[in-house]
Amino acid sequence: MTHEFTDANFEELVVKADKPVLVDFWAEWCGPCRMVGPIVSELAEEYKDKAIVGKLDVDSNPDVSMKYGIRNIPTILFFKDGEVADKQVGAVPKSVLAGKLESLL
């Protein structure tokens, strides 16, 4: 299941998580974001026991987006132990995202 991250729950679900977290920063109007969306959903299913995978709508959640300096979307941040451990900007193949997530496990 893909988690829905917001300004309100980000601290609890991402920063305090006891597993690696993949956060897809996206927006409804963003074409490349719609290409990455299904990949993120697949990763959420494949890693459901090992990692937390979710999306954050930058238009609805400006605080988190600003805090992490999100200027281009899609941007995917990988968190481990509450810190940003890796980053991917732009649409990339699933194998790239899976590899980055795998390296944090």
TORZADO-765551 format. One record per residue (C-alpha): residue number from 1; residue in three letters; x negated, y, z. Coordinates in pm, whole numbers. Layout:
<rs>
r resi = NUM | resn = ALA | u = X | v = Y | w = Z
...
</rs>
This chain:
<rs>
r resi = 1 | resn = MET | u = 0 | v = 0 | w = 0
r resi = 2 | resn = THR | u = -126 | v = 344 | w = -91
r resi = 3 | resn = HIS | u = -119 | v = 582 | w = 206
r resi = 4 | resn = GLU | u = 13 | v = 936 | w = 168
r resi = 5 | resn = PHE | u = -231 | v = 1170 | w = 342
r resi = 6 | resn = THR | u = -124 | v = 1521 | w = 448
r resi = 7 | resn = ASP | u = -267 | v = 1817 | w = 637
r resi = 8 | resn = ALA | u = -73 | v = 1687 | w = 939
r resi = 9 | resn = ASN | u = -193 | v = 1324 | w = 941
r resi = 10 | resn = PHE | u = -541 | v = 1353 | w = 784
r resi = 11 | resn = GLU | u = -733 | v = 1369 | w = 1112
r resi = 12 | resn = GLU | u = -556 | v = 1062 | w = 1252
r resi = 13 | resn = LEU | u = -551 | v = 845 | w = 937
r resi = 14 | resn = VAL | u = -884 | v = 939 | w = 778
r resi = 15 | resn = VAL | u = -1128 | v = 1101 | w = 1020
r resi = 16 | resn = LYS | u = -1044 | v = 866 | w = 1311
r resi = 17 | resn = ALA | u = -1011 | v = 553 | w = 1095
r resi = 18 | resn = ASP | u = -1200 | v = 241 | w = 1198
r resi = 19 | resn = LYS | u = -1245 | v = 132 | w = 835
r resi = 20 | resn = PRO | u = -1384 | v = 305 | w = 525
r resi = 21 | resn = VAL | u = -1129 | v = 539 | w = 364
r resi = 22 | resn = LEU | u = -1082 | v = 637 | w = -2
r resi = 23 | resn = VAL | u = -893 | v = 966 | w = -48
r resi = 24 | resn = ASP | u = -770 | v = 1060 | w = -394
r resi = 25 | resn = PHE | u = -718 | v = 1439 | w = -413
r resi = 26 | resn = TRP | u = -464 | v = 1493 | w = -691
r resi = 27 | resn = ALA | u = -173 | v = 1704 | w = -819
r resi = 28 | resn = GLU | u = 143 | v = 1622 | w = -1013
r resi = 29 | resn = TRP | u = 49 | v = 1848 | w = -1306
r resi = 30 | resn = CYS | u = -301 | v = 1698 | w = -1351
r resi = 31 | resn = GLY | u = -334 | v = 1464 | w = -1650
r resi = 32 | resn = PRO | u = -657 | v = 1288 | w = -1544
r resi = 33 | resn = CYS | u = -503 | v = 1241 | w = -1196
r resi = 34 | resn = ARG | u = -222 | v = 1039 | w = -1354
r resi = 35 | resn = MET | u = -487 | v = 817 | w = -1516
r resi = 36 | resn = VAL | u = -661 | v = 757 | w = -1181
r resi = 37 | resn = GLY | u = -338 | v = 702 | w = -984
r resi = 38 | resn = PRO | u = -274 | v = 340 | w = -1093
r resi = 39 | resn = ILE | u = -639 | v = 251 | w = -1026
r resi = 40 | resn = VAL | u = -610 | v = 389 | w = -672
r resi = 41 | resn = SER | u = -293 | v = 182 | w = -621
r resi = 42 | resn = GLU | u = -471 | v = -133 | w = -739
r resi = 43 | resn = LEU | u = -765 | v = -65 | w = -504
r resi = 44 | resn = ALA | u = -519 | v = -8 | w = -216
r resi = 45 | resn = GLU | u = -379 | v = -356 | w = -274
r resi = 46 | resn = GLU | u = -715 | v = -527 | w = -327
r resi = 47 | resn = TYR | u = -881 | v = -370 | w = -21
r resi = 48 | resn = LYS | u = -578 | v = -356 | w = 209
r resi = 49 | resn = ASP | u = -750 | v = -560 | w = 482
r resi = 50 | resn = LYS | u = -1094 | v = -396 | w = 450
r resi = 51 | resn = ALA | u = -1032 | v = -26 | w = 380
r resi = 52 | resn = ILE | u = -769 | v = 246 | w = 385
r resi = 53 | resn = VAL | u = -679 | v = 386 | w = 44
r resi = 54 | resn = GLY | u = -455 | v = 683 | w = -16
r resi = 55 | resn = LYS | u = -373 | v = 1006 | w = -194
r resi = 56 | resn = LEU | u = -351 | v = 1369 | w = -90
r resi = 57 | resn = ASP | u = -152 | v = 1618 | w = -300
r resi = 58 | resn = VAL | u = -370 | v = 1932 | w = -311
r resi = 59 | resn = ASP | u = -73 | v = 2161 | w = -382
r resi = 60 | resn = SER | u = 117 | v = 2047 | w = -73
r resi = 61 | resn = ASN | u = -187 | v = 2019 | w = 155
r resi = 62 | resn = PRO | u = -417 | v = 2320 | w = 105
r resi = 63 | resn = ASP | u = -588 | v = 2301 | w = 446
r resi = 64 | resn = VAL | u = -760 | v = 1965 | w = 397
r resi = 65 | resn = SER | u = -838 | v = 2050 | w = 33
r resi = 66 | resn = MET | u = -1006 | v = 2375 | w = 140
r resi = 67 | resn = LYS | u = -1193 | v = 2214 | w = 431
r resi = 68 | resn = TYR | u = -1359 | v = 1965 | w = 196
r resi = 69 | resn = GLY | u = -1418 | v = 2217 | w = -85
r resi = 70 | resn = ILE | u = -1200 | v = 2045 | w = -343
r resi = 71 | resn = ARG | u = -1221 | v = 2261 | w = -657
r resi = 72 | resn = ASN | u = -1166 | v = 2006 | w = -934
r resi = 73 | resn = ILE | u = -920 | v = 1721 | w = -944
r resi = 74 | resn = PRO | u = -911 | v = 1435 | w = -943
r resi = 75 | resn = THR | u = -1175 | v = 1424 | w = -672
r resi = 76 | resn = ILE | u = -1214 | v = 1109 | w = -468
r resi = 77 | resn = LEU | u = -1388 | v = 1127 | w = -132
r resi = 78 | resn = PHE | u = -1508 | v = 818 | w = 48
r resi = 79 | resn = PHE | u = -1516 | v = 842 | w = 428
r resi = 80 | resn = LYS | u = -1701 | v = 623 | w = 674
r resi = 81 | resn = ASP | u = -1703 | v = 688 | w = 1050
r resi = 82 | resn = GLY | u = -1517 | v = 1017 | w = 998
r resi = 83 | resn = GLU | u = -1775 | v = 1161 | w = 756
r resi = 84 | resn = VAL | u = -1781 | v = 1197 | w = 378
r resi = 85 | resn = ALA | u = -2009 | v = 914 | w = 263
r resi = 86 | resn = ASP | u = -1961 | v = 946 | w = -114
r resi = 87 | resn = LYS | u = -1775 | v = 1149 | w = -376
r resi = 88 | resn = GLN | u = -1648 | v = 1106 | w = -730
r resi = 89 | resn = VAL | u = -1517 | v = 1394 | w = -941
r resi = 90 | resn = GLY | u = -1315 | v = 1323 | w = -1254
r resi = 91 | resn = ALA | u = -1153 | v = 1013 | w = -1399
r resi = 92 | resn = VAL | u = -1380 | v = 707 | w = -1398
r resi = 93 | resn = PRO | u = -1330 | v = 333 | w = -1454
r resi = 94 | resn = LYS | u = -1201 | v = 122 | w = -1166
r resi = 95 | resn = SER | u = -1538 | v = -56 | w = -1138
r resi = 96 | resn = VAL | u = -1709 | v = 271 | w = -1036
r resi = 97 | resn = LEU | u = -1463 | v = 338 | w = -753
r resi = 98 | resn = ALA | u = -1465 | v = -26 | w = -641
r resi = 99 | resn = GLY | u = -1846 | v = -22 | w = -630
r resi = 100 | resn = LYS | u = -1854 | v = 291 | w = -415
r resi = 101 | resn = LEU | u = -1593 | v = 147 | w = -179
r resi = 102 | resn = GLU | u = -1774 | v = -188 | w = -166
r resi = 103 | resn = SER | u = -2098 | v = -16 | w = -60
r resi = 104 | resn = LEU | u = -1925 | v = 120 | w = 251
r resi = 105 | resn = LEU | u = -1792 | v = -214 | w = 375
</rs>
